[in-house]
Amino acid sequence: MNTFKNYIGGQQQPPAGDHWLDVFEPATGAAYARLADSGEADLAAAVAAAEDAFPNWSALPAAERAHWLNRLADAVEAQHDALVRAESIDNGKPLALAARVDIPRAAANLRFYAGAATQFASESHAMGLGGKGGAINYTLRQPHGVVGCISPWNLPLYLFTWKIAPALAAGNCVVAKPSEVTPATAALFGQICEDVGLPPGVLNIVHGRGAGIGQALVEHPAIGAISFTGGTATGANIARTAAPMFKKLSLELGGKNPTLIFADCDFDAALDGAVKAAFTNQGEICLCGSRILVEDSLYERFRDAFVEHARALKVGDPLESDVDLGAVVSEPHMNKILAAIQTAGEEGGRILTGGNRKRIDGRCIDGWFIEPTVIEGLGPDCRTNQDEIFGPVVTLAPFSSEDEAVACANGVRYGLAASVWSRDVSRCHRIADKLEAGLIWINCWMLRDLRVPMGGMKQSGAGREGGFEAMRFFTEPKNVCIQYDR
């Protein structure tokens, strides 16, 4: 059985208390590894290592920090196949998806922030003081010191590196906690750091439960900033803890994202985009489009084609090359999704396809698989259309006007992402302006540019990740004003 240890002070270390958690393979339902269940002694060691490393790391020229990030990216690319397999086993996602998206984007995150480290610019402002001379104001941006990064289970290495890379590039040292549900790629990344010789203490990885080591990380007085991606309820608890301590927070939380399909859309492109937005990674992406709103004149044609495409998706062993959907991440999560489908039926929803746990013959007979599920006949205010399900479950509903579509799209407590499909450019601009979402795609989905900040409105979070916005989050501005005589 594999053993995933902490990475503290440049070395793999077992938990100080010798406590371990089981790690399960979603496709089989069986434990395949054990994971360090860290406690306060492990956190204290990680923070101490980060504090010791900070003076030298922050004093390095930006080009040298960039060099280390590029070395890590090289190593991730060299370990591509091993990381892909680890992520597929750990997370339940198809091998092809991990190979196409997760691991390449992890390397891309590191390379982007290697470049950003040397291109990150500050500001200066000249002031005229009449005949008395002038002044120059300039802003220094300095790293916080030790920061905490807590990453989720759905895109494990991709989002892990998306957090640690800007923090390291800006000169911070990091204590990171990956999800205990999918720790494998973060554990392998710790080994990569050790193998390439990353200076000890610059990055520390502590494993364990969110309610344990995660909460302790948020509470630790030496952690000056917290970057968290995960559920809205957990984000709210982090905010309650961190706000009285005046910690800087970035919270990327849940979503209930709409896909708006207009009758003048490119039908095939919209259909393909809506299917991908609904079911990629088993619907376990915070940016997935789980509410599909279709103009009424196109509704029946689109609904029938969408259902046909959903039925054609292959659910199976994620280690097989031709699988479209793998297993959902855990048995409790599977049961939560199935309960949400039952609720949809109780609310009057009609299940057009799916709705059940799927049994896969062979090694995956006990795996946590759910059929792609499409539901219609539900109003916008029901629980199914209000609560984040985070699985392969979508609802379809018609609309008769732009105003109705926008009102329905905005009628949830979340505001993370949306997509709009129409050939009318003016309409697309109008709707994008009205939608309450931090990220809006027009005639596409999941097309990401690392230069662009990302985050949500309302209960989808606070702050922004990505681009130079993340570099700004991981620094503190300090204004300097110098007056001079003419």
C-alpha positions in Angstrom: 0.0 0.0 0.0 1.3 3.5 -0.9 2.2 5.8 1.9 1.8 9.6 1.5 4.0 11.6 4.0 4.3 15.3 4.7 6.9 17.4 3.0 8.4 19.6 5.6 11.8 21.4 5.5 12.8 19.8 2.3 12.2 16.2 3.4 9.4 13.6 3.4 8.3 13.1 7.0 5.7 10.9 8.7 3.2 12.6 10.9 4.5 13.4 14.4 1.7 11.6 16.1 1.9 8.6 13.8 -1.8 9.0 12.8 -2.9 8.0 9.3 -5.9 8.2 7.1 -7.1 5.7 4.4 -7.1 7.0 0.8 -9.7 5.3 -1.5 -9.7 4.7 -5.2 -13.1 6.0 -6.4 -13.3 3.5 -9.3 -13.0 0.5 -7.0 -14.2 1.8 -3.7 -11.1 0.2 -2.1 -8.4 1.8 0.1 -5.2 1.9 -1.9 -2.9 4.2 0.2 -2.5 5.7 3.6 -2.0 9.4 4.3 -0.4 11.4 7.0 -3.1 12.8 9.4 -1.1 15.8 10.6 -1.5 17.6 13.9 -0.3 20.7 15.6 3.3 19.4 15.9 3.5 18.9 12.1 2.1 22.4 11.5 4.5 23.9 13.9 7.4 22.2 12.1 6.2 23.4 8.7 5.7 27.0 9.9 9.1 27.0 11.5 10.7 25.7 8.3 8.9 28.3 6.2 10.0 31.1 8.6 13.6 30.0 8.5 13.5 29.9 4.7 11.8 33.2 4.2 14.7 35.7 4.6 16.8 34.0 1.9 13.9 33.1 -0.5 12.4 36.6 -0.4 15.9 38.1 -0.9 16.6 36.1 -4.1 16.4 38.1 -7.3 13.1 37.4 -9.1 15.0 35.7 -11.9 16.3 33.1 -9.5 12.8 32.4 -8.0 11.7 32.0 -11.7 14.5 29.6 -12.3 13.2 27.3 -9.5 9.6 27.4 -10.7 10.8 26.5 -14.2 12.8 23.6 -12.8 9.7 22.4 -11.1 7.7 22.7 -14.3 10.4 20.7 -16.1 10.1 18.0 -13.5 6.3 17.9 -13.7 6.6 17.4 -17.5 9.2 14.7 -17.0 6.9 12.9 -14.6 3.8 13.5 -16.8 2.7 9.8 -17.2 3.2 9.0 -13.5 1.3 12.1 -12.4 -1.6 11.4 -14.9 -2.0 7.8 -13.6 -1.8 9.0 -10.0 -4.5 11.6 -10.5 -6.8 9.2 -12.4 -6.5 6.6 -9.6 -6.8 9.1 -6.9 -9.6 11.2 -8.3 -11.6 8.8 -10.5 -11.3 11.0 -13.6 -10.5 9.6 -17.0 -6.8 9.2 -17.9 -7.4 11.2 -21.0 -8.7 14.2 -19.1 -5.8 14.2 -16.6 -3.4 13.9 -19.6 -5.0 16.7 -21.6 -5.9 19.2 -18.9 -4.7 18.7 -15.3 -1.1 17.8 -15.6 -0.2 20.1 -18.5 -2.0 23.0 -16.8 -0.1 22.3 -13.6 3.2 22.7 -15.5 1.8 25.8 -17.3 0.9 27.4 -13.9 4.5 27.1 -12.8 5.9 28.5 -16.0 3.4 31.4 -16.1 4.4 32.5 -12.7 8.1 32.0 -13.4 7.6 34.6 -16.1 5.4 36.8 -13.9 8.0 36.9 -11.2 10.3 38.8 -13.5 7.6 40.9 -15.1 5.6 41.9 -12.1 5.5 45.8 -12.1 4.7 48.3 -9.4 3.4 51.9 -9.7 4.7 55.4 -9.5 2.9 58.7 -9.6 4.5 62.2 -10.0 3.0 65.1 -8.1 3.5 68.8 -8.9 3.7 71.1 -5.9 3.7 74.4 -7.8 6.8 76.5 -7.2 7.8 74.4 -4.2 9.0 71.5 -6.3 7.5 68.1 -6.7 7.2 64.6 -5.3 7.2 61.0 -6.5 5.0 58.4 -5.0 6.0 54.8 -5.6 4.5 51.5 -4.4 6.6 48.7 -3.1 5.0 45.2 -3.2 6.5 43.0 -0.6 5.7 39.3 0.3 3.7 38.6 3.4 6.1 36.0 4.7 4.5 32.6 5.4 1.2 32.0 3.6 -1.3 29.1 3.6 -2.7 27.5 0.5 -5.6 25.1 0.8 -6.6 23.3 -2.5 -9.6 21.1 -3.4 -10.0 17.6 -4.5 -11.5 18.0 -8.0 -8.5 19.3 -9.9 -5.8 18.3 -7.4 -2.5 19.3 -8.9 -3.8 21.9 -11.3 -5.3 24.0 -8.5 -2.6 23.2 -6.0 0.1 24.7 -8.4 -2.3 27.6 -9.3 -2.0 28.7 -5.6 1.5 27.9 -4.7 3.2 29.2 -7.8 2.2 32.9 -7.5 2.9 32.8 -3.7 6.4 31.5 -4.3 7.0 33.8 -7.3 6.1 36.8 -5.1 8.8 35.7 -2.5 6.6 34.1 0.1 7.2 30.7 1.7 4.2 28.4 1.7 2.5 25.9 4.0 0.1 24.0 1.7 -2.7 21.6 2.5 -4.1 19.6 -0.4 -7.4 17.7 0.0 -7.2 14.6 2.0 -9.6 12.9 -0.5 -7.1 13.3 -3.4 -3.6 13.7 -2.0 -1.6 11.6 -4.4 -0.3 14.3 -6.9 0.5 16.8 -4.2 2.5 14.1 -2.4 4.3 13.3 -5.6 4.9 17.0 -6.1 6.6 17.1 -2.7 8.9 14.4 -3.9 9.6 16.3 -7.0 10.6 19.4 -4.9 12.9 17.2 -2.9 14.4 15.7 -6.0 15.2 19.0 -7.8 16.6 20.4 -4.6 14.2 23.2 -3.9 15.6 25.1 -0.9 14.2 23.5 2.3 11.2 25.2 3.9 10.3 27.3 0.8 7.3 24.9 0.2 5.9 22.7 2.9 3.0 20.3 2.4 1.0 19.0 5.3 -1.7 16.4 4.8 -4.8 15.6 6.8 -8.4 16.5 7.4 -9.8 19.9 6.8 -11.4 20.1 10.3 -8.0 19.2 11.8 -4.8 20.4 10.2 -6.8 22.7 7.8 -8.5 24.6 10.6 -5.2 24.8 12.5 -3.5 26.3 9.5 -6.2 29.0 9.2 -5.8 29.8 12.9 -2.0 29.9 13.1 -0.9 33.4 13.9 2.2 33.2 11.7 0.2 32.6 8.6 -0.4 36.1 7.1 -2.7 35.1 4.1 -4.9 32.2 3.2 -5.9 31.2 -0.3 -8.7 28.6 -0.3 -10.7 26.9 -3.0 -13.6 24.7 -2.0 -17.2 24.7 -0.7 -19.0 27.9 0.3 -19.8 26.6 3.8 -16.1 25.9 4.5 -15.2 29.2 3.0 -17.6 31.0 5.4 -16.1 29.2 8.3 -12.6 30.2 7.2 -13.7 33.8 6.9 -15.2 33.7 10.4 -11.9 32.5 11.8 -9.5 34.6 9.8 -11.3 38.0 9.7 -10.8 38.8 13.4 -7.1 38.0 12.9 -6.9 40.4 10.0 -5.6 37.8 7.7 -5.7 38.4 4.0 -8.2 36.0 2.3 -8.8 34.7 -1.2 -11.9 32.5 -1.3 -12.9 30.7 -4.6 -16.1 28.9 -3.6 -19.1 27.2 -5.1 -21.2 27.8 -8.2 -24.5 27.0 -9.8 -23.6 28.2 -13.3 -26.0 28.8 -16.1 -25.6 28.0 -19.8 -27.8 30.3 -21.9 -28.6 28.9 -25.4 -30.3 31.3 -27.9 -32.2 30.2 -31.0 -29.6 32.0 -33.3 -26.7 30.0 -31.9 -24.4 27.8 -33.8 -26.4 24.7 -32.9 -23.7 22.1 -33.1 -21.1 24.2 -31.3 -23.6 25.1 -28.5 -24.7 21.5 -28.1 -21.1 20.3 -27.9 -20.2 23.1 -25.5 -23.2 22.5 -23.2 -22.4 18.7 -23.0 -18.8 19.4 -22.1 -19.8 22.1 -19.6 -22.3 19.7 -18.0 -20.3 16.5 -17.7 -16.6 17.1 -17.9 -14.8 15.6 -14.9 -18.2 14.0 -13.9 -19.5 17.5 -13.4 -17.1 18.0 -10.5 -15.7 21.3 -11.6 -16.8 24.5 -10.0 -17.2 26.1 -13.4 -19.5 23.4 -14.9 -22.8 24.6 -16.4 -25.4 22.7 -14.4 -28.4 24.9 -15.4 -29.1 24.9 -19.1 -31.6 27.6 -20.2 -32.7 27.4 -23.9 -34.8 29.8 -25.9 -38.3 28.3 -26.2 -38.3 28.1 -30.0 -35.2 25.9 -29.9 -36.0 24.1 -26.7 -37.4 20.8 -27.9 -34.8 20.3 -30.6 -31.9 21.1 -28.3 -33.3 19.0 -25.4 -33.7 15.9 -27.6 -30.2 16.3 -29.0 -28.7 17.0 -25.6 -30.3 13.9 -24.1 -29.1 11.8 -27.0 -25.5 13.0 -26.5 -25.7 12.5 -22.7 -26.8 8.9 -23.2 -23.9 8.3 -25.6 -21.3 9.2 -23.1 -19.3 6.2 -21.8 -19.1 5.8 -18.1 -16.4 3.3 -17.0 -13.0 2.5 -15.6 -11.1 5.8 -15.7 -7.9 3.9 -16.6 -9.4 2.9 -20.0 -8.6 5.3 -22.9 -12.1 5.6 -24.4 -14.0 6.5 -21.2 -15.9 9.9 -21.0 -16.9 9.8 -17.4 -15.1 8.1 -14.5 -16.1 7.7 -10.9 -17.2 10.5 -8.6 -14.7 11.2 -5.9 -16.1 9.4 -2.8 -18.9 7.3 -1.5 -20.4 10.1 0.6 -20.3 12.4 -2.4 -22.0 9.8 -4.5 -24.7 9.4 -2.0 -25.1 13.2 -1.8 -25.6 13.4 -5.6 -28.1 10.5 -5.6 -30.0 12.2 -2.8 -30.1 15.4 -4.9 -31.5 13.4 -7.9 -34.2 11.9 -5.6 -35.1 15.5 -4.4 -35.5 16.6 -8.0 -38.0 13.9 -8.5 -39.9 14.8 -5.4 -40.0 18.4 -6.6 -41.7 17.3 -9.8 -38.7 17.0 -12.1 -38.8 14.6 -15.0 -35.6 12.5 -15.4 -34.9 12.4 -19.2 -31.9 10.1 -18.9 -29.7 8.7 -16.1 -30.6 9.2 -12.5 -29.0 6.1 -11.1 -25.7 4.6 -9.8 -24.0 2.7 -12.5 -22.4 -0.6 -11.9 -19.2 -1.4 -13.9 -18.2 -5.0 -14.4 -14.8 -6.2 -13.5 -12.4 -4.4 -11.1 -14.8 -1.5 -10.8 -17.9 -3.4 -9.6 -17.9 -1.5 -6.3 -16.8 1.8 -7.7 -18.7 5.1 -7.2 -20.2 5.8 -10.7 -23.3 7.8 -11.6 -25.0 8.0 -14.9 -25.1 11.4 -16.7 -28.4 12.7 -15.6 -30.7 15.3 -17.3 -33.8 16.7 -15.7 -36.5 19.0 -16.9 -39.8 20.4 -15.6 -38.4 22.2 -12.6 -38.9 25.9 -11.7 -36.0 28.2 -11.0 -36.6 28.4 -7.2 -36.5 24.7 -6.4 -33.7 23.2 -4.4 -32.3 21.4 -7.5 -31.8 24.6 -9.3 -30.6 26.5 -6.2 -28.1 24.1 -4.5 -24.8 23.1 -5.9 -24.8 19.4 -6.6 -21.3 19.1 -8.0 -21.9 16.0 -10.1 -23.1 14.8 -13.5 -26.6 16.3 -13.0 -28.0 19.1 -15.1 -31.5 20.7 -15.5 -33.0 22.0 -18.7 -35.6 24.7 -18.9 -37.0 27.0 -21.7 -37.1 30.9 -21.6 -39.0 33.3 -23.8 -36.9 36.5 -23.6 -33.5 37.9 -22.7 -34.8 39.4 -19.6 -36.3 36.1 -18.4 -33.0 34.3 -19.2 -30.9 36.8 -17.3 -33.3 36.9 -14.3 -33.2 33.1 -14.1 -29.5 33.0 -14.5 -29.0 35.5 -11.7 -31.6 34.0 -9.4 -29.2 32.0 -7.3 -27.0 32.9 -4.4 -23.9 32.0 -6.4 -22.1 34.0 -9.1 -19.1 32.2 -10.3 -19.4 31.5 -14.1 -21.8 31.5 -17.0 -21.7 30.8 -20.7 -23.8 32.4 -23.5 -24.3 30.9 -27.0 -25.6 33.3 -29.7 -24.4 34.8 -33.0 -25.8 38.2 -32.1 -22.8 40.1 -30.9 -24.8 43.0 -29.4 -26.9 40.6 -27.4 -23.8 38.8 -26.1 -22.4 42.1 -24.8 -25.7 43.1 -23.3 -26.1 39.9 -21.4 -22.5 39.7 -20.3 -23.0 43.1 -18.7 -26.1 42.0 -16.9 -25.0 38.5 -15.7 -23.9 38.3 -12.0 -20.8 36.1 -12.6 -17.1 36.6 -12.3 -16.3 34.7 -15.4 -18.4 34.7 -18.6 -17.7 32.7 -21.7 -19.3 33.7 -25.0 -19.7 30.8 -27.5 -17.1 28.7 -25.6 -16.6 27.1 -22.3 -13.5 26.6 -20.1 -11.3 28.6 -22.4 -8.8 29.9 -19.9 -6.0 32.5 -20.2 -3.6 32.5 -17.3 -3.2 36.2 -17.5 -6.9 36.8 -16.6 -8.0 37.0 -12.9 -10.8 34.5 -11.9 -13.2 34.5 -9.1 -16.9 34.8 -8.2 -19.6 37.2 -7.0 -22.1 36.8 -4.2 -21.5 33.4 -2.3 -19.0 32.2 -5.0 -16.2 33.9 -3.2 -14.1 36.9 -2.4 -10.9 38.0 -4.1 -9.5 36.8 -7.4 -7.0 34.2 -8.4 -4.9 33.9 -11.6 -2.9 36.4 -13.5 -1.1 39.2 -11.8 -4.1 39.5 -9.5 -2.7 36.5 -7.6 0.7 38.1 -7.4 -0.9 41.2 -5.9 -2.8 39.0 -3.4 0.4 37.4 -2.2 2.1 40.8 -1.6 1.5 43.8 0.7 1.6 47.3 -0.9 3.8 49.9 0.8 3.6 53.5 -0.5 6.7 55.7 -0.4 6.5 59.4 -1.1 9.6 61.5 -1.7 9.4 65.3 -2.0 12.1 67.2 -3.8 12.9 70.9 -4.6 13.1 72.2 -8.1 
